Amino acid sequence: MNQKTAFITGATSGIGKATAEIFAKNGIKLILCGRRKERLLALQKELSKLTQVTILAFDISKKEEVFDAITSLSKDFQHIDILINNAGNAHGLSTIQEGNIDDWNAMLDINVKGLLYVSKAILPQMVVRKSGFVVNIGSIAGKEVYPNGNVYCASKHAVNALNKAMRIDLNKYNIRVSAIHPGAVETEFSEVRFKGDVEKAKNVYAGYKALQAEDIADIIYFVVTRPSHVNIEDLIVYPTAQASATILNKN
Ligand code: 8X3
């Protein structure tokens, strides 16, 4: 198999970082993206021992930054085989009537529009080559709506819809499109959602064994390494203690 190149958004932490690590171990060339340059540089240093790595520091919610960053890629990294649309955050957890509009804008700008900007910048080359793989990281929040989840759930329902839309629009170009929808994964997710309230965040993952970023990364690697005629369309992944977005067997 020729060496593949993967473009990973939100690579500085959580599922994105774990995916970068398992891809690197398996010799996949990496384009790691995120806002935090220091973290990107540290990851590049570490993973360069295993594979070729370049980094792009940009804010995915800024259209110009996205296109400028992707067009700045050196020749070596311009051919992208695998796009992992992973960047996404939850900001706040409150009712619609009490919701913060800046939080709403951030979630829609990052989770939905950012994913679209990156896809728009990268898909055309896959269409021309009639080959490529897109993995969209959704959430159980894209399948269910739970109390106070409103706009985050809406953003992940949009990812679910866009995943299906991409599969339809790209079908005749031999491009595979998959979505992974995790339940509770123990990452910085809740700390961001609760704006740095570490205690509140810890409580989300207390009393049961939550999924780890590596669990989802393993599945992403499995998905992108199926034979070329196999496309895993959609996966919901829970920790064993979870039965729905709101049912968790905590002790
Ligand atoms: C993360 C899972 O249940 O907090 O997307 O929405 S949940």
Residues whose N, C-alpha, C, O or C-beta is under 5 A from the ligand:
A	BS01	8X3	S139 I140 A141 P182 G183 A184 A245
